[in-house]
Amino acid sequence: MRRADLADLTAFVVVADTLSFRAAASRIGVTPSALSHTMRQFEERFGVRLLHRTTRSVALTDAGLRLLDRLRPAVEEISCGLADLKGEQGHPLGCLRLYVTHLAAAAVIAPVWARFLAQFSDVQLEIHTAEAPVDIVAKRFDAGIGPKDWAAADMIAVRVMGPARIAVVGAPAYFARQRPPRTPDDLVHHNCVQYRRAAGAVFEWPFERQGKSLRISLDGRVMVNDTDLAILWLAANYNKGAVTIP
């Protein structure tokens, strides 16, 4: 169907409802003469008269009545669909699909999701956690939360959390056998759990003090690509609990 046909059919239904070119033109937002011309061209294009016209009145032909009977259910469905769509303003509903990193899930989503679901009772929340960037539009996600370099140049990016302070921790049983490090440089003498990023690079531990930044590559017998797994390894192999290294 051509775009012009849809516009002409809509105009025809309005004329049929009002049986007046003047009233129909006012509802559509055109002049009566323009609407009359549109209807005449529509009839000529299909070779069927749909309307009887006099200077005083408008009436439907048999062909016009049959067309109106076929069109009215479709027009009403379209109108209801548009009304439902407008009704969603200020009242979200449906499924909200998010693609987030594990850190974002814990730091951004978990603190607010109960309140969010309570406020928007008609929304379902689907959260997919991963560390690799993806095309969230192609994968039909509504939004993504992760490092700023995930966002493509044509995407809208909004900061959702401030700078995060990350602590270096270890299990008490481990430090019962090893002297705790006092400075970042001391970490090179310890068996650290390493982390491999989705892109393949091994994570360098970042430190900052008094405006000076430092990144350290460390050794360790275990390397993971899941932060939860790193914590499980720590707890399972060196007793439960952890101490923070100043």
N, C-alpha and C positions, 0 to 999 in steps of 0.2 A: 504493500500500500504506500502510495506517495504521501508526502507530508501535506500537500494541497488537498488530497482527498479527505484526510482526517479533519482538516479545518473546515472543509465544505460540509461534511457530515455533521459536525458539531453545530454549524450554523443552521443546517436544515432542521435539526431536532429543536433548536430554540424557536425557529419560525413556526414549526408544527405545534409547539407548546403554546405559543402566544397567539398564533393566527393573525399576526400583525407584523409587518416589516418595521414599522416605527418602534414598537415595543421590543422586538427582537434585536434591532440595531442598537437600541439604548443599552440592552443587557450585554451585548457583545462588545460595544465600544466602537462602532463604525456608523457611517451614515446610512439612512434607509436606502438611498439610491445605490450605494456601494454594495449593500447586502443583496438587493434585488438583482444587481448585475452578477454577483457571485452565484446566486441560485440559478440564474438563466444559463450561465456558462456550464454549471454543473449538470444541468439537464441536457444541454447540447452535447456535452462530452459523452454521456451515456445513451443519448437518443431516446430518453423517456421523460414525459412530463410528470412532475411530482406535485406541482402546485397549480391551482386555479387562481387567477388574479383578476380583480377588478379594482377600480379606483377606491372602492369602499371596503372591500373584504378580501381575505385570503382563505382558501380551503384546500384540503388535501385531495389529490386524485386517488383512485384505487391503488395505483402503483406507489404513491406516496404513503398511503396507509400501511401497505405491506412492508415497505422499507422501514417505516417508523416502528412497527411491531418487532422487526428484527433488530433494530438499533437500540431500542430503549433499554433492554436488559444490560447490554454492553456498556451503554453510557452510564447507567446507574452503578454498575460495578466499578467503573473508572472513578466516578464521583465519590463512591464510598472509600475506594483505595486512597484517593487524595485526602479525604477527610480524616481517615485513620492516620495517614502520614503526618498531617498537620497536628493531630492530637498527640503525637509523640513529642512535640515541643515541650520541654520542661518535665517530661515523664518518660525517661529512657526505658526501653524494654528490649528483650532479645539476649543474644549471647555476646559478651565482650571477651575477645580472644587476645591474650597478651603473650609476647615473646620476650622473656627476660633472662638475665643472668641469675645465677644462684644467689649472688650477693644482693642484687636488686630485689629478688623475691623475699629475702629475709629482712632487708633494711627498709624497703619501700612498700612492698605489697602487704606483708604479714601484719604490720602495725595498724593498717587501715581497712583490711578487707572485711572484717566483721561489721564495722560501722558502715562501710559502703553498701554491703548487701542488705543491711537493715534499712538503710535509707531508700534504696532502689530495689523494692521487693520483686519487680518483674524482670530483673536482670540476672542472667546466669554468667558466672565467671569461669573462664577457662585459661589456665596459666601453663605455658610450656617453658621449662627452664633449660637453657643450654648456654654454652660459652662461645659458640661460633656465630658470627654475623650471618644473617640470611636476608633475602629479599622479602620483607614482611608483607608487602602488597601481594606478591605472587603466591605466597603461602597463605593468604587470606587472614592475616592477623590485623587487628585494629590498631595496635600500637606496639612498640618495643621499648624496653628499658635496658640500657647497657652503657658501655663507654661511648663518649661523644664521637669517636671515630667510626662508630657503627652507622651514623646518619649520613645518607647520601646528600650531595649538594642541593638537590631539589626537595629535600624533606624538611619538615618543620621540626626543629629540635627545641626542647624546653628542659631546663634544669629541674630535676625533681628531688635532689638532695644535695646538701653541702659537702664540703670535703670530709672524708672519713679518716679517723685515726685508727690505725691498725697496730695491734700489739704483737710482739714476738712472745710465744708461750711454749712451755715445755712441761712434761709430766714430772711430778715430784720424784717418782722412782728413778727417772733418768738422771735428774740432778743430784740424787743421792750418791751416784757413782761418778758424775762429771761436775766439774766446777762451773757454775753458771757464768755465762758471758757478761761482761760489764760494758763492753762497747760493741758496735757493729762489727769491727774487725775481728773480735774474738769468735765470731760465729764460724769462721773458716775452720776452726778446730773441732767442730761439732757435727754430729750425724743429723743433718736437717732433711726434712721431707721436701722434696722438690716438686715443682708444679710446671707442667707443660701446657702452654696455651693452645687454643684451637688451631691457630695458624702454624703451630709446630715449634715456636720458640720457647725456650725454657725461661720461666719467670725469674727476673732479677729482683732481689729484695730491696725496696726503696726505703731510705731513711732521710730525715731532714732535721736540722737543728740550726737555729739562729740564721735562717735564710739560706743555709748551705745544704745542697742535696747530694746524696750518695746512693749508688746502686751497687749491690754486691751479688756476684754469682757464687753459689754455694754448692758443696758436694753433699751427697746423701745416698743411702742404699735403696731408698724407695722414691719413685717418681710417680705422680698421679696427675690426672687432668680433672679431678673433682675435689673441691675443697672439703665436702662432707667426708669423702673417703680418707683424706689426710687426717681429719680429726678422729675418725674411727681407728685408724692405724695407731695414732698416738695413744688413744685410750686403751686399746686392746693389748699393746705391747709394753706399755710403761705404766700400767695401773691407771685407774680412773682419776680424773682431776687434772689440774694444770696450774702452773704458776706463771705469773707474768714477769718478763725480764724488763727491768727499768731501762 
